């Protein structure tokens, strides 16, 4: 308990130096207060023994000294403090903007880019139970698949239904960002984040990606972008008269644009060339965002002087009571 006690005014402890002086003063003053009587012989007192009352009489100055000591400690204002470290004071509001264009069916990630992205993102959300998470999907157009929610099971169920071809094909990165920003702009969370995952070049939509990033910056939203796809060529399924066949197509990701978007919002760009790399990227984002909302230390102080002041009052009262009753002296 004493480990958590601090004193707001420790300078009052210097007053404790008067305690020894008071003890000496009481001792000499007590001796002088006794009347002196002269007897020719003291033999009549030799058989007389002091009673308990005689000894307890000396407790009066002790009570006075203890009362003063407790009062001085109370003046120093003892305070108890409780503290804890790394306390999450508020969760993050996060929107996942997921590209569902046809190119996300390429199989340089297994089983394909879209399914790999869904699996890793779902595991990422499981590790952040206190965050509110929303989901936006985009290709040639965009819409909100799920608004911000703490019920992550809803998002995981919606993930199962996401597939390429749900909406018009294309890659409207700017529209996807703008829709995600719209979901976060009214948020009062201490940290607001967009994770945008795409494998292509902005070629559709009506909103310029950099303009969307500027708007995100105004609302204090940080954007992380992930370019998903291997370097070079990737196998892509093509429907032919003989069924699905795979052709190698060139991987084109506008990394320069994605880097500019993140630079505007104090975010970071990542390139995911494999399933393992994608897992590592989400792990890094997880650590980056935890550091944004953790409180190093939280402390609460409570005044503890009252019990000491009460003890001092009771000791003073007891001394006065005993002095006026049991140890009362008649001049």
VOGU-3710 file (C-alpha; in Angstrom, 3 decimals, decimal comma):
1> xxxxxxxxxx> 0,000/0,000/0,000  2,804/2,433/0,910  4,271/1,973/-2,571  1,293/3,852/-3,999  1,387/6,755/-1,513  2,723/10,144/-2,580  2,701/13,501/-0,793  1,516/16,674/-2,518  3,220/18,996/0,042  6,226/17,110/1,435
11> xxxxxxxxxx> 7,801/20,343/2,694  5,536/20,129/5,759  7,604/17,183/6,983  10,197/19,717/8,179  7,726/20,549/10,960  8,397/17,086/12,413  11,713/18,484/13,643  9,803/20,231/16,440  8,621/16,870/17,863  11,867/16,153/19,815
21> xxxxxxxxxx> 11,879/19,748/21,086  8,294/19,380/22,279  9,164/16,129/24,055  12,000/17,868/25,978  9,812/20,863/26,750  6,979/18,682/28,096  9,447/16,729/30,251  10,896/19,777/31,999  7,561/21,562/32,191  5,995/18,503/33,838
31> xxxxxxxxxx> 8,664/18,462/36,564  8,237/22,149/37,280  4,474/21,849/37,584  4,735/19,652/40,706  4,470/21,398/44,078  7,422/21,130/46,436  6,785/20,269/50,089  9,495/20,075/52,719  9,534/17,157/55,142  12,047/16,416/57,892
41> xxxxxxxxxx> 11,897/12,771/56,858  10,649/10,854/53,796  10,413/7,509/55,550  6,614/7,623/55,468  6,731/7,414/51,638  9,108/4,465/51,436  6,298/1,918/51,575  4,135/3,847/49,112  4,082/2,514/45,557  3,016/4,437/42,474
51> xxxxxxxxxx> -0,319/3,363/41,051  -1,100/2,777/37,372  -2,757/6,154/37,347  0,545/7,796/38,285  2,259/6,226/35,292  -0,598/6,955/32,897  -0,415/10,610/33,854  2,670/10,864/31,625  0,606/9,698/28,644  -0,954/13,165/28,312
61> xxxxxxxxxx> 2,076/14,797/26,641  2,535/11,644/24,550  -1,019/12,020/23,230  -0,343/15,678/22,452  2,884/14,879/20,559  1,254/12,070/18,559  -1,666/14,344/17,627  0,727/17,015/16,361  2,695/14,418/14,387  -0,448/13,065/12,686
71> xxxxxxxxxx> -1,590/16,614/11,938  1,730/17,440/10,257  1,525/14,303/8,104  -2,037/15,243/7,137  -0,812/18,718/6,108  1,679/17,024/3,751  -1,404/15,716/1,860  -0,805/12,006/1,316  -2,342/10,733/-1,918  -2,851/7,195/-3,120
81> xxxxxxxxxx> -2,448/6,570/-6,812  -3,590/3,796/-9,083  -1,959/3,345/-12,456  -1,993/1,032/-15,419  0,053/0,859/-18,611  -0,851/0,308/-22,249  -4,533/0,914/-21,760  -6,507/1,152/-24,947  -8,634/4,253/-24,410  -10,644/3,952/-27,596
91> xxxxxxxxxx> -10,811/1,536/-30,530  -10,080/2,302/-34,149  -12,707/2,882/-36,823  -11,487/1,091/-39,915  -12,883/0,591/-43,429  -11,593/-2,071/-45,784  -11,836/-1,002/-49,442  -11,496/-4,173/-51,504  -10,980/-4,360/-55,258  -13,266/-7,034/-56,794
101> xxxxxxxxxx> -12,409/-6,430/-60,451  -11,891/-9,357/-62,815  -8,099/-9,202/-62,503  -8,430/-10,222/-58,837  -9,042/-13,772/-60,120  -5,370/-14,085/-61,122  -3,736/-17,010/-59,344  -0,309/-15,680/-58,449  -1,742/-15,787/-54,883  -3,551/-18,956/-53,841
111> xxxxxxxxxx> -6,258/-19,880/-54,569  -6,530/-16,461/-56,234  -5,937/-12,829/-55,249  -9,493/-12,158/-54,117  -9,863/-15,268/-51,948  -6,410/-14,733/-50,413  -7,305/-11,114/-49,605  -10,602/-12,157/-48,016  -8,948/-14,863/-45,873  -6,104/-12,683/-44,560
121> xxxxxxxxxx> -8,394/-9,689/-43,904  -10,841/-11,901/-42,007  -8,049/-13,194/-39,743  -6,843/-9,619/-39,258  -10,282/-8,500/-38,076  -10,414/-11,399/-35,583  -7,330/-9,958/-33,889  -8,990/-6,558/-33,357  -12,227/-7,289/-31,470  -12,583/-3,733/-30,097
131> xxxxxxxxxx> -12,463/-1,952/-33,457  -15,430/-0,858/-35,516  -14,911/-2,160/-39,035  -16,700/-1,453/-42,305  -16,397/-2,939/-45,772  -16,464/-1,193/-49,166  -16,058/-3,058/-52,448  -15,222/-1,506/-55,800  -14,369/-2,309/-59,379  -15,889/-0,129/-62,168
141> xxxxxxxxxx> -18,277/1,229/-59,531  -18,432/1,039/-55,758  -20,811/0,438/-52,853  -20,763/-0,177/-49,119  -21,026/-3,859/-48,355  -21,145/-3,264/-44,583  -21,184/-0,018/-42,511  -19,010/0,357/-39,415  -19,795/-2,338/-36,851  -18,219/-4,172/-33,932
151> xxxxxxxxxx> -20,035/-7,370/-34,923  -17,209/-8,891/-36,917  -19,183/-12,057/-37,578  -21,425/-10,005/-39,888  -18,446/-8,886/-41,960  -17,047/-12,414/-42,112  -20,374/-13,705/-43,399  -20,515/-10,953/-46,012  -16,981/-11,825/-47,104  -18,233/-15,240/-48,169
161> xxxxxxxxxx> -20,616/-13,667/-50,691  -18,072/-11,322/-52,274  -16,959/-12,382/-55,704  -15,643/-10,839/-58,881  -18,349/-9,788/-61,324  -20,777/-8,561/-58,637  -20,622/-5,090/-60,144  -19,444/-3,481/-63,382  -15,843/-4,339/-64,147  -12,999/-1,827/-64,002
171> xxxxxxxxxx> -10,813/-0,286/-61,297  -12,291/2,869/-59,746  -9,745/3,457/-57,000  -10,850/7,058/-56,457  -14,506/6,109/-56,053  -13,584/3,306/-53,642  -11,582/5,725/-51,502  -14,309/8,367/-51,588  -16,950/5,880/-50,425  -14,694/4,708/-47,587
181> xxxxxxxxxx> -14,027/8,316/-46,555  -17,753/8,983/-46,514  -18,183/6,124/-44,031  -15,521/7,540/-41,705  -15,968/11,301/-41,902  -18,502/11,474/-39,029  -16,493/9,123/-36,810  -15,256/10,441/-33,449  -12,718/7,626/-32,962  -9,203/8,574/-31,941
191> xxxxxxxxxx> -7,876/6,847/-35,046  -9,588/6,445/-38,435  -8,085/4,136/-41,035  -8,745/2,970/-44,583  -7,044/-0,158/-45,920  -7,334/-0,172/-49,707  -6,355/-3,337/-51,570  -6,126/-3,341/-55,374  -4,230/-5,079/-58,156  -4,615/-2,603/-60,995
201> xxxxxxxxxx> -4,530/0,890/-62,391  -7,243/3,491/-61,852  -9,265/3,377/-65,075  -12,865/4,048/-64,053  -15,022/6,157/-61,765  -15,575/9,889/-61,410  -13,336/10,729/-58,427  -9,605/11,277/-58,746  -7,747/9,111/-56,156  -5,520/11,992/-55,042
211> xxxxxxxxxx> -8,555/14,227/-54,539  -10,139/11,501/-52,398  -6,903/11,285/-50,395  -6,935/15,059/-49,848  -10,465/14,793/-48,449  -9,374/11,918/-46,195  -6,549/14,089/-44,885  -9,033/16,847/-43,979  -10,986/14,373/-41,833  -7,858/12,968/-40,158
221> xxxxxxxxxx> -8,145/9,614/-41,922  -4,996/7,578/-42,532  -4,832/5,405/-45,659  -2,834/2,203/-46,075  -2,687/0,866/-49,636  -1,791/-2,673/-50,669  -0,852/-3,539/-54,225  -1,479/-7,239/-54,628  0,191/-9,237/-57,401  3,491/-10,800/-58,275
231> xxxxxxxxxx> 6,261/-9,078/-60,230  6,030/-9,718/-63,963  3,427/-12,170/-65,279  0,569/-13,935/-63,494  -1,747/-16,801/-64,533  -5,242/-15,540/-65,290  -8,323/-17,712/-66,038  -9,855/-17,151/-69,460  -13,109/-18,633/-70,718  -12,598/-20,433/-74,041
241> xxxxxxxxxx> -14,753/-22,777/-76,157  -12,813/-25,584/-74,489  -13,505/-24,376/-70,926  -11,419/-22,344/-68,493  -7,801/-22,028/-69,535  -5,026/-20,023/-67,927  -2,993/-17,415/-69,709  -0,101/-15,403/-68,368  -0,951/-11,704/-68,254  1,227/-8,775/-67,254
251> xxxxxxxxxx> 0,754/-7,495/-63,696  0,114/-3,744/-63,794  -0,197/-1,903/-60,495  0,002/1,886/-60,321  2,411/1,884/-57,380  3,324/5,531/-57,858  -0,302/6,572/-57,405  -0,797/4,347/-54,369  2,361/5,746/-52,773  1,167/9,320/-53,331
261> xxxxxxxxxx> -2,194/8,502/-51,738  -0,532/7,163/-48,589  1,980/10,022/-48,424  -0,861/12,534/-48,303  -2,437/10,871/-45,254  0,624/9,735/-43,261  -0,077/6,127/-44,239  2,064/3,499/-45,930  2,150/1,548/-49,199  2,765/-2,210/-49,294
271> xxxxxxxxxx> 3,307/-4,694/-52,125  1,945/-8,200/-51,601  3,549/-10,659/-54,011  2,493/-13,812/-52,145  0,118/-15,083/-49,489  2,898/-14,972/-46,902  3,765/-11,391/-47,807  0,106/-10,380/-47,505  -0,079/-11,913/-44,012  3,079/-10,036/-43,008
281> xxxxxxxxxx> 1,628/-6,760/-44,333  -1,507/-7,061/-42,219  0,621/-7,960/-39,202  2,632/-4,759/-39,708  -0,522/-2,651/-40,057  -1,826/-4,262/-36,869  1,282/-3,154/-34,967  1,292/0,336/-36,481  -2,289/0,982/-35,471  -1,950/-0,432/-31,960
291> xxxxxxxxxx> 0,808/2,077/-31,273  -1,559/4,885/-32,294  -4,149/4,282/-29,570  -2,282/2,805/-26,615  -1,876/5,046/-23,570  1,539/4,747/-21,950  0,222/5,365/-18,449  -3,023/6,303/-16,780  -2,947/7,585/-13,178  -5,669/8,513/-10,709
301> xxxxxxxxxx> -4,917/10,148/-7,349  -7,074/10,090/-4,225  -6,594/12,340/-1,184  -5,806/10,325/1,972  -5,290/13,095/4,554  -8,726/12,827/6,189  -8,059/9,652/8,281  -4,839/11,219/9,623  -6,595/14,479/10,485  -9,335/12,497/12,222
311> xxxxxxxxxx> -6,777/10,556/14,288  -5,110/13,830/15,291  -8,487/15,263/16,366  -9,323/12,147/18,408  -5,935/12,213/20,158  -6,351/15,904/21,054  -9,874/15,204/22,301  -8,703/12,230/24,376  -5,934/14,279/25,962  -8,332/17,083/26,912
321> xxxxxxxxxx> -10,899/14,604/28,228  -8,369/12,788/30,419  -6,862/16,052/31,628  -10,255/17,428/32,671  -11,498/14,222/34,316  -9,185/11,391/35,382  -6,036/13,492/35,688  -7,675/16,699/36,786  -5,499/18,738/39,196  -6,688/21,262/41,757
331> x> -4,521/24,359/42,244
//
